[in-house]
Amino acid sequence: MSRKGKRLTTAYEGIDRGAAYPVDEAVKLLKSRATAKFDETVELSMNLGIDPRRSDQQVRGVVQLPNGTGKTVRVAVFAKGDKAEEARKAGADLVGAEDLAEKIQGGEMNFDRCIATPDMMAVVGRLGKLLGPRGLMPNPKLGTVTPNVVDAIKAAKGGEVTFRAEKAGIVHVGVGKASFSEQAIAENIRAVVGAIARAKPSGAKGTYIKRVSVSSTMGPGMQLELGSVT
């Protein structure tokens, strides 16, 4: 623990914790301090002026990162017949119906996105307590309940990410890897901020986007100038 504390202290050298940095400068600082032995994930955090407990202040959606996520996304698809075969050909990692539900109930949750055709929602609905808390429950608003499983799989594997405000009105989204170019990270950040800005709920009053910050897995967090990302 002491080594980690020393490492993070060193990483914060030259960073003003009370300052807000232009996104390009923040990304440059982030990359120079991402020195772990693995390719660190770049994480974006946004503090929103909402009360997620209220139905008219929910923030949830999807956004396609222009430069992808940098990670391999495993996709599970609930489908039967021709749709199941389409899903397999499109590269789905797990495909099934009642049999897939049984695997999930048995603890097999090694996937990052779950897609279902509309006719399978009666089966999927029984898995709400397992899929819901992990943000994996298929939802038509997110494009994960759809007859077009091929496009949904391609989107999931091609860099589409979901976002959802937590209880405190905070959204966390992975926006790439530290190995990405500075431009690629900045473009992904702006894409996510733009999508969340457009998702402003009707019930939100006052300042909607209060704070935006970025960090890598093992690196320091830095606040971003709102004008540089909105």
SEFIGU-591766 format. One record per residue (C-alpha): residue in one letter; x, y, z. Coordinates in steps of 0.25 Angstrom, whole numbers. Each point is the difference from the previous one (the first is absolute). Last residue first. Layout:
BEGIN
["A",[X,Y,Z]]
...
# end
This chain:
BEGIN
["T",[-75,84,-98]]
["V",[14,-6,3]]
["S",[9,12,0]]
["G",[-10,9,6]]
["L",[-2,-9,12]]
["E",[14,1,4]]
["L",[4,-14,4]]
["Q",[3,-4,14]]
["M",[12,-10,2]]
["G",[1,-13,7]]
["P",[13,-7,3]]
["G",[4,-13,-6]]
["M",[-1,-15,2]]
["T",[-13,-2,-9]]
["S",[2,13,-7]]
["S",[-7,13,3]]
["V",[-10,10,-5]]
["S",[-9,10,6]]
["V",[-13,7,-3]]
["R",[-7,9,10]]
["K",[-14,7,1]]
["I",[-7,-4,-13]]
["Y",[-15,3,2]]
["T",[1,14,7]]
["G",[-14,4,5]]
["K",[-12,-10,-2]]
["A",[-1,-14,-5]]
["G",[-14,-5,-2]]
["S",[0,0,-15]]
["P",[12,-10,0]]
["K",[14,4,-6]]
["A",[3,-11,-10]]
["R",[6,10,-10]]
["A",[11,4,10]]
["I",[2,-15,3]]
["A",[3,-2,-15]]
["G",[9,12,-1]]
["V",[8,-4,12]]
["V",[2,-14,-6]]
["A",[4,5,-14]]
["R",[9,11,6]]
["I",[7,-11,8]]
["N",[2,-9,-12]]
["E",[6,11,-8]]
["A",[10,4,11]]
["I",[4,-15,1]]
["A",[2,-1,-15]]
["Q",[8,13,-1]]
["E",[9,-4,11]]
["S",[3,-13,-7]]
["F",[-5,-13,6]]
["S",[10,-7,9]]
["A",[-7,5,13]]
["K",[-13,-8,-4]]
["G",[-14,5,-4]]
["V",[-11,8,5]]
["G",[-5,-8,12]]
["V",[-12,6,6]]
["H",[-4,4,14]]
["V",[-13,9,2]]
["I",[-2,7,14]]
["G",[-14,5,4]]
["A",[2,-5,14]]
["K",[-9,-13,-2]]
["E",[8,-4,-13]]
["A",[-3,7,-14]]
["R",[1,-10,-11]]
["F",[9,-2,-12]]
["T",[1,-10,-11]]
["V",[11,-2,-9]]
["E",[1,-3,-15]]
["G",[14,-3,-5]]
["G",[-1,-9,-12]]
["K",[-3,-13,8]]
["A",[-13,6,5]]
["A",[-4,6,-13]]
["K",[3,-12,-8]]
["I",[-8,-9,10]]
["A",[-12,10,-1]]
["D",[1,1,-15]]
["V",[-1,-16,-1]]
["V",[-11,-1,10]]
["N",[-10,8,-8]]
["P",[-12,-5,7]]
["T",[3,9,11]]
["V",[1,1,16]]
["T",[14,5,1]]
["G",[-2,13,-7]]
["L",[1,8,13]]
["K",[-14,5,1]]
["P",[-4,-15,-4]]
["N",[6,-4,13]]
["P",[8,-13,3]]
["M",[4,-2,14]]
["L",[15,1,1]]
["G",[2,11,10]]
["R",[6,-9,10]]
["P",[-11,2,10]]
["G",[-10,-3,-11]]
["L",[6,-13,-5]]
["L",[-2,-9,12]]
["K",[-13,6,6]]
["G",[-6,2,-14]]
["L",[3,-15,-4]]
["R",[-15,-3,-1]]
["G",[-2,11,-10]]
["V",[10,-7,-9]]
["V",[-10,-12,-3]]
["A",[-12,9,-2]]
["M",[9,10,-8]]
["M",[3,-11,-10]]
["D",[-10,5,-11]]
["P",[6,14,0]]
["T",[14,-6,-5]]
["A",[10,1,11]]
["I",[14,7,2]]
["C",[9,-1,12]]
["R",[13,7,1]]
["D",[13,-2,8]]
["F",[0,-16,1]]
["N",[5,-10,10]]
["M",[-12,-1,8]]
["E",[-1,-15,2]]
["G",[-6,-1,14]]
["G",[-10,-12,-1]]
["Q",[-11,10,-2]]
["I",[8,5,-12]]
["K",[2,-14,-5]]
["E",[-15,-3,1]]
["A",[-3,13,-7]]
["L",[9,-5,-12]]
["D",[-8,-13,0]]
["E",[-13,7,0]]
["A",[4,8,-13]]
["G",[14,-1,-6]]
["V",[12,8,-5]]
["L",[14,3,7]]
["D",[12,6,-7]]
["A",[-8,7,-11]]
["G",[9,2,-12]]
["A",[-10,4,-11]]
["K",[-1,-14,-5]]
["R",[-5,-5,14]]
["A",[-10,11,1]]
["E",[-6,-3,-14]]
["E",[-1,-15,4]]
["A",[-8,5,13]]
["K",[-9,9,-9]]
["D",[-3,-12,-9]]
["G",[-5,-9,11]]
["K",[0,6,14]]
["A",[6,12,7]]
["F",[6,5,13]]
["V",[14,6,-3]]
["A",[12,1,8]]
["V",[11,9,-4]]
["R",[15,0,5]]
["V",[7,13,-3]]
["T",[15,0,-3]]
["K",[6,14,5]]
["G",[5,12,-7]]
["T",[-13,7,2]]
["G",[-2,5,-14]]
["N",[6,12,-7]]
["P",[-13,8,-3]]
["L",[-7,-5,13]]
["Q",[-14,-4,-3]]
["V",[-9,5,11]]
["V",[-11,-7,8]]
["G",[-10,6,10]]
["R",[-5,2,14]]
["V",[-2,13,8]]
["Q",[-13,-1,9]]
["Q",[-5,13,5]]
["D",[-15,-1,-3]]
["S",[-1,-13,8]]
["R",[6,6,13]]
["R",[11,-8,7]]
["P",[10,5,-10]]
["D",[0,14,6]]
["I",[7,8,-10]]
["G",[11,11,-1]]
["L",[10,-10,-6]]
["N",[14,-4,4]]
["M",[7,-6,-12]]
["S",[11,-10,1]]
["L",[9,-5,-12]]
["E",[9,-12,1]]
["V",[12,-3,-8]]
["T",[3,-15,1]]
["E",[15,-3,3]]
["D",[8,-9,-10]]
["F",[7,-9,10]]
["K",[14,2,6]]
["A",[-5,13,7]]
["T",[7,13,-5]]
["A",[-13,8,-4]]
["R",[7,13,5]]
["S",[4,6,-13]]
["K",[-14,-4,-6]]
["L",[-7,7,10]]
["L",[8,13,-1]]
["K",[-3,0,-15]]
["V",[-14,-3,2]]
["A",[-2,12,10]]
["E",[7,9,-10]]
["D",[-10,-4,-12]]
["V",[-12,1,10]]
["P",[3,14,4]]
["Y",[4,-1,15]]
["A",[-9,4,13]]
["A",[9,3,11]]
["G",[-1,-3,15]]
["R",[8,-13,-1]]
["D",[11,8,-7]]
["I",[9,-11,-6]]
["G",[15,1,-1]]
["E",[2,-12,10]]
["Y",[-13,-8,0]]
["A",[7,-12,-6]]
["T",[10,0,11]]
["T",[-11,0,11]]
["L",[-7,-11,-7]]
["R",[13,-9,0]]
["K",[3,4,14]]
["G",[-14,-5,4]]
["K",[1,-12,-8]]
["R",[13,-4,6]]
["S",[-6,2,14]]
["M",[-11,-9,-3]]
# end
